[in-house]
């Protein structure tokens, strides 16, 4: 009888946690909103830390260890969020935006409170923390790790459900997506479906929700194929 090995790479581990967080926020299989938010925060915090470590690993695996001389001992401490961010900037030349750093630190502090202390906050604050952090994680994975997390959730209704069910994530990720599009010179307008300023005037596709419609600038003979 063969022994089945359970194994996750750093990236696979992070993606698994993000997937579970998205499912919790999109589908609400757990009826208790407080419990669902708590679990989503823990999963997103876990994923963000692993994504930062994965980017460090691609620079050099030893950078994941707090004391690089102890690489690759599994009984030695690995870096936390702030040390990971510092090394990415100082060694890798990868600077995390100040607002994103605040998001990640706030998430880390909330995760620590949930795991080690009593935890009390408003539901609005909890939603803001997890919505902002999830947006950061998805954006960081795409830009720094060439990994499109959102794409996998578009194979069914999960992505649409997430945008509908979690207003803080939809607002934050919509703004982040719009800024990224305009920074690259794309012309955008408000999407008639999700209302974010993320509809590409060239393709007619919304980069946030995936909605597509033929725009007036399109050739009449253009294909009706939806790009998502």
C-alpha positions as a LaTeX table, in Angstrom:
\begin{tabular}{lrrr}
\hline
Residue & $x$ (\AA) & $y$ (\AA) & $z$ (\AA) \\
\hline
Unk1 & 0.00 & 0.00 & 0.00 \\
Unk2 & 1.55 & 3.31 & $-1.12$ \\
Unk3 & 1.82 & 6.24 & 1.27 \\
Unk4 & 0.07 & 9.35 & 0.03 \\
Unk5 & 2.15 & 12.48 & 0.56 \\
Unk6 & 0.44 & 15.74 & 1.46 \\
Unk7 & 2.55 & 18.60 & 0.14 \\
Unk8 & 2.06 & 22.30 & $-0.54$ \\
Unk9 & 4.63 & 24.67 & $-1.96$ \\
Unk10 & 4.69 & 28.15 & $-0.45$ \\
Unk11 & 2.59 & 29.46 & $-3.34$ \\
Unk12 & 0.17 & 26.53 & $-3.31$ \\
Unk13 & $-0.26$ & 26.96 & 0.43 \\
Unk14 & $-1.10$ & 30.65 & $-0.01$ \\
Unk15 & $-3.50$ & 30.01 & $-2.88$ \\
Unk16 & $-5.30$ & 27.32 & $-0.90$ \\
Unk17 & $-5.91$ & 29.76 & 1.96 \\
Unk18 & $-7.08$ & 32.52 & $-0.39$ \\
Unk19 & $-9.42$ & 30.07 & $-2.08$ \\
Unk20 & $-10.99$ & 29.13 & 1.22 \\
Unk21 & $-11.33$ & 32.80 & 2.25 \\
Unk22 & $-13.02$ & 33.68 & $-1.04$ \\
Unk23 & $-15.43$ & 30.76 & $-0.73$ \\
Unk24 & $-16.37$ & 31.86 & 2.79 \\
Unk25 & $-17.01$ & 35.44 & 1.77 \\
Unk26 & $-18.77$ & 34.63 & $-1.50$ \\
Unk27 & $-21.07$ & 31.76 & $-0.59$ \\
Unk28 & $-21.71$ & 32.14 & 3.16 \\
Unk29 & $-21.85$ & 28.38 & 3.80 \\
Unk30 & $-21.27$ & 29.26 & 7.45 \\
Unk31 & $-24.47$ & 30.95 & 8.54 \\
Unk32 & $-22.88$ & 32.84 & 11.44 \\
Unk33 & $-21.41$ & 36.04 & 9.95 \\
Unk34 & $-19.04$ & 36.63 & 12.88 \\
Unk35 & $-17.51$ & 33.17 & 12.60 \\
Unk36 & $-17.25$ & 33.48 & 8.82 \\
Unk37 & $-15.43$ & 36.82 & 9.09 \\
Unk38 & $-13.05$ & 35.47 & 11.74 \\
Unk39 & $-12.09$ & 32.49 & 9.59 \\
Unk40 & $-11.71$ & 34.65 & 6.47 \\
Unk41 & $-9.37$ & 37.02 & 8.33 \\
Unk42 & $-7.21$ & 34.14 & 9.56 \\
Unk43 & $-7.00$ & 32.60 & 6.10 \\
Unk44 & $-6.23$ & 35.90 & 4.36 \\
Unk45 & $-3.54$ & 36.80 & 6.89 \\
Unk46 & $-1.94$ & 33.39 & 6.38 \\
Unk47 & $-2.02$ & 33.85 & 2.60 \\
Unk48 & $-0.56$ & 37.39 & 2.64 \\
Unk49 & 2.39 & 36.31 & 4.76 \\
Unk50 & 3.10 & 33.32 & 2.52 \\
Unk51 & 2.89 & 35.42 & $-0.65$ \\
Unk52 & 5.49 & 37.83 & 0.74 \\
Unk53 & 7.72 & 34.87 & 1.66 \\
Unk54 & 7.29 & 33.34 & $-1.78$ \\
Unk55 & 8.51 & 36.57 & $-3.36$ \\
Unk56 & 11.51 & 36.51 & $-1.01$ \\
Unk57 & 12.17 & 32.88 & $-1.91$ \\
Unk58 & 12.40 & 33.82 & $-5.58$ \\
Unk59 & 15.17 & 36.26 & $-4.70$ \\
Unk60 & 16.93 & 33.65 & $-2.53$ \\
Unk61 & 15.42 & 30.89 & $-0.33$ \\
Unk62 & 17.59 & 31.80 & 2.67 \\
Unk63 & 15.83 & 35.17 & 2.96 \\
Unk64 & 12.75 & 33.46 & 4.31 \\
Unk65 & 14.63 & 32.60 & 7.52 \\
Unk66 & 14.87 & 35.27 & 10.23 \\
Unk67 & 18.50 & 34.21 & 10.75 \\
Unk68 & 19.72 & 33.41 & 7.24 \\
Unk69 & 22.59 & 31.34 & 8.69 \\
Unk70 & 20.01 & 28.81 & 9.90 \\
Unk71 & 18.66 & 28.15 & 6.40 \\
Unk72 & 17.22 & 25.57 & 5.69 \\
Unk73 & 16.49 & 24.28 & 9.22 \\
Unk74 & 12.77 & 23.68 & 9.66 \\
Unk75 & 13.02 & 24.23 & 13.42 \\
Unk76 & 14.28 & 27.82 & 12.97 \\
Unk77 & 12.05 & 30.89 & 12.81 \\
Unk78 & 11.00 & 32.34 & 9.48 \\
Unk79 & 10.44 & 36.04 & 8.91 \\
Unk80 & 7.27 & 37.86 & 9.87 \\
Unk81 & 5.43 & 40.40 & 7.74 \\
Unk82 & 7.49 & 43.47 & 8.62 \\
Unk83 & 10.86 & 41.74 & 8.17 \\
Unk84 & 9.66 & 40.25 & 4.87 \\
Unk85 & 8.59 & 43.68 & 3.60 \\
Unk86 & 11.90 & 45.21 & 4.71 \\
Unk87 & 13.97 & 42.55 & 2.94 \\
Unk88 & 11.89 & 42.83 & $-0.21$ \\
Unk89 & 12.69 & 46.54 & $-0.33$ \\
Unk90 & 16.32 & 46.49 & 0.83 \\
Unk91 & 17.47 & 43.38 & $-1.03$ \\
Unk92 & 14.95 & 42.88 & $-3.81$ \\
Unk93 & 14.20 & 46.50 & $-4.64$ \\
Unk94 & 10.48 & 45.74 & $-4.28$ \\
Unk95 & 8.69 & 48.46 & $-2.34$ \\
Unk96 & 5.26 & 47.83 & $-0.86$ \\
Unk97 & 2.99 & 50.88 & $-1.12$ \\
Unk98 & 2.57 & 52.65 & 2.25 \\
Unk99 & $-1.22$ & 52.16 & 2.22 \\
Unk100 & $-0.81$ & 48.46 & 1.44 \\
Unk101 & 1.73 & 48.10 & 4.23 \\
Unk102 & $-0.81$ & 49.55 & 6.66 \\
Unk103 & $-3.35$ & 47.03 & 5.41 \\
Unk104 & $-0.99$ & 44.10 & 5.88 \\
Unk105 & 0.12 & 45.24 & 9.35 \\
Unk106 & $-3.49$ & 45.81 & 10.43 \\
Unk107 & $-4.36$ & 42.34 & 9.19 \\
Unk108 & $-1.39$ & 40.83 & 11.04 \\
Unk109 & $-2.38$ & 42.54 & 14.28 \\
Unk110 & $-5.99$ & 41.41 & 13.91 \\
Unk111 & $-4.87$ & 37.85 & 13.19 \\
Unk112 & $-2.71$ & 37.87 & 16.33 \\
Unk113 & $-5.63$ & 39.10 & 18.42 \\
Unk114 & $-7.91$ & 36.40 & 17.02 \\
Unk115 & $-5.37$ & 33.63 & 17.58 \\
Unk116 & $-3.97$ & 34.65 & 20.96 \\
Unk117 & $-6.39$ & 36.98 & 22.75 \\
Unk118 & $-10.01$ & 37.95 & 23.06 \\
Unk119 & $-11.13$ & 39.76 & 19.91 \\
Unk120 & $-13.67$ & 42.54 & 19.67 \\
Unk121 & $-14.39$ & 44.85 & 16.74 \\
Unk122 & $-17.29$ & 46.09 & 14.67 \\
Unk123 & $-18.51$ & 44.01 & 11.76 \\
Unk124 & $-17.82$ & 47.01 & 9.49 \\
Unk125 & $-14.19$ & 47.12 & 10.59 \\
Unk126 & $-13.75$ & 43.38 & 10.17 \\
Unk127 & $-15.20$ & 43.55 & 6.65 \\
Unk128 & $-12.92$ & 46.46 & 5.77 \\
Unk129 & $-9.82$ & 44.65 & 7.03 \\
Unk130 & $-10.45$ & 41.42 & 5.15 \\
Unk131 & $-11.73$ & 43.18 & 2.00 \\
Unk132 & $-8.67$ & 45.42 & 1.74 \\
Unk133 & $-6.24$ & 42.61 & 2.52 \\
Unk134 & $-7.79$ & 40.19 & 0.05 \\
Unk135 & $-7.51$ & 42.83 & $-2.66$ \\
Unk136 & $-3.84$ & 43.36 & $-1.79$ \\
Unk137 & $-3.14$ & 39.61 & $-1.89$ \\
Unk138 & $-4.75$ & 39.14 & $-5.31$ \\
Unk139 & $-2.95$ & 42.19 & $-6.73$ \\
Unk140 & 0.43 & 41.21 & $-5.24$ \\
Unk141 & 0.17 & 37.66 & $-6.58$ \\
Unk142 & $-0.54$ & 38.92 & $-10.10$ \\
Unk143 & 2.10 & 41.64 & $-10.21$ \\
Unk144 & 4.92 & 40.00 & $-8.26$ \\
Unk145 & 4.29 & 36.27 & $-8.73$ \\
Unk146 & 2.68 & 36.12 & $-12.20$ \\
Unk147 & $-0.31$ & 34.35 & $-10.68$ \\
Unk148 & $-3.85$ & 35.37 & $-11.64$ \\
Unk149 & $-5.92$ & 34.29 & $-8.64$ \\
Unk150 & $-9.13$ & 35.95 & $-9.77$ \\
Unk151 & $-9.21$ & 33.97 & $-13.03$ \\
Unk152 & $-9.86$ & 30.62 & $-11.33$ \\
Unk153 & $-12.96$ & 31.98 & $-9.60$ \\
Unk154 & $-14.46$ & 33.16 & $-12.88$ \\
Unk155 & $-14.99$ & 29.55 & $-14.03$ \\
Unk156 & $-18.25$ & 29.58 & $-12.05$ \\
Unk157 & $-20.22$ & 32.26 & $-10.19$ \\
Unk158 & $-17.80$ & 32.56 & $-7.26$ \\
Unk159 & $-16.15$ & 35.80 & $-8.38$ \\
Unk160 & $-19.49$ & 37.46 & $-9.15$ \\
Unk161 & $-20.80$ & 36.31 & $-5.78$ \\
Unk162 & $-17.75$ & 37.73 & $-4.00$ \\
Unk163 & $-18.24$ & 41.13 & $-5.62$ \\
Unk164 & $-21.94$ & 41.09 & $-4.79$ \\
Unk165 & $-21.65$ & 39.81 & $-1.22$ \\
Unk166 & $-18.61$ & 41.76 & $-0.05$ \\
Unk167 & $-18.90$ & 45.49 & $-0.78$ \\
Unk168 & $-15.59$ & 46.40 & 0.88 \\
Unk169 & $-13.65$ & 44.01 & $-1.33$ \\
Unk170 & $-15.53$ & 45.10 & $-4.48$ \\
Unk171 & $-14.90$ & 48.79 & $-3.75$ \\
Unk172 & $-11.23$ & 48.34 & $-2.84$ \\
Unk173 & $-10.38$ & 45.98 & $-5.68$ \\
Unk174 & $-12.36$ & 48.07 & $-8.15$ \\
Unk175 & $-10.34$ & 51.16 & $-7.22$ \\
Unk176 & $-7.08$ & 49.22 & $-7.34$ \\
Unk177 & $-7.95$ & 47.75 & $-10.74$ \\
Unk178 & $-9.01$ & 51.12 & $-12.16$ \\
Unk179 & $-5.79$ & 52.78 & $-10.98$ \\
Unk180 & $-3.72$ & 50.03 & $-12.55$ \\
Unk181 & $-5.54$ & 50.31 & $-15.87$ \\
Unk182 & $-5.19$ & 54.09 & $-16.06$ \\
Unk183 & $-1.53$ & 53.89 & $-15.05$ \\
Unk184 & $-0.87$ & 51.81 & $-18.16$ \\
Unk185 & $-2.69$ & 54.30 & $-20.39$ \\
Unk186 & $-5.94$ & 52.40 & $-20.85$ \\
Unk187 & $-9.10$ & 54.38 & $-21.45$ \\
Unk188 & $-11.84$ & 53.34 & $-19.05$ \\
Unk189 & $-15.44$ & 54.08 & $-18.21$ \\
Unk190 & $-17.88$ & 52.98 & $-15.55$ \\
Unk191 & $-19.07$ & 49.41 & $-16.01$ \\
Unk192 & $-22.86$ & 49.26 & $-16.37$ \\
Unk193 & $-22.90$ & 45.95 & $-14.49$ \\
Unk194 & $-20.67$ & 46.45 & $-11.40$ \\
Unk195 & $-20.42$ & 50.28 & $-11.54$ \\
Unk196 & $-16.61$ & 50.27 & $-11.17$ \\
Unk197 & $-14.48$ & 52.48 & $-13.44$ \\
Unk198 & $-12.94$ & 49.38 & $-14.95$ \\
Unk199 & $-14.53$ & 48.88 & $-18.36$ \\
Unk200 & $-11.87$ & 49.02 & $-21.05$ \\
Unk201 & $-13.02$ & 51.30 & $-23.87$ \\
Unk202 & $-10.93$ & 49.37 & $-26.37$ \\
Unk203 & $-12.14$ & 45.84 & $-25.64$ \\
Unk204 & $-15.49$ & 46.53 & $-24.00$ \\
Unk205 & $-14.57$ & 44.19 & $-21.13$ \\
Unk206 & $-14.71$ & 45.08 & $-17.44$ \\
Unk207 & $-11.47$ & 44.05 & $-15.76$ \\
Unk208 & $-13.20$ & 43.76 & $-12.39$ \\
Unk209 & $-16.37$ & 41.75 & $-12.97$ \\
Unk210 & $-15.73$ & 40.39 & $-16.48$ \\
Unk211 & $-18.91$ & 41.89 & $-17.97$ \\
Unk212 & $-18.57$ & 42.61 & $-21.68$ \\
Unk213 & $-20.62$ & 44.67 & $-24.03$ \\
Unk214 & $-20.20$ & 45.98 & $-27.55$ \\
Unk215 & $-19.25$ & 49.65 & $-27.43$ \\
Unk216 & $-19.90$ & 52.25 & $-30.09$ \\
Unk217 & $-16.23$ & 52.33 & $-31.10$ \\
Unk218 & $-16.34$ & 48.68 & $-32.11$ \\
Unk219 & $-16.47$ & 47.50 & $-35.68$ \\
Unk220 & $-19.92$ & 46.17 & $-36.61$ \\
Unk221 & $-18.28$ & 42.95 & $-37.79$ \\
Unk222 & $-16.45$ & 42.39 & $-34.50$ \\
Unk223 & $-16.90$ & 39.05 & $-32.81$ \\
Unk224 & $-19.51$ & 38.72 & $-30.04$ \\
Unk225 & $-17.24$ & 36.41 & $-28.06$ \\
Unk226 & $-17.00$ & 37.43 & $-24.41$ \\
Unk227 & $-13.31$ & 37.71 & $-23.40$ \\
Unk228 & $-13.79$ & 36.01 & $-20.02$ \\
\hline
\end{tabular}
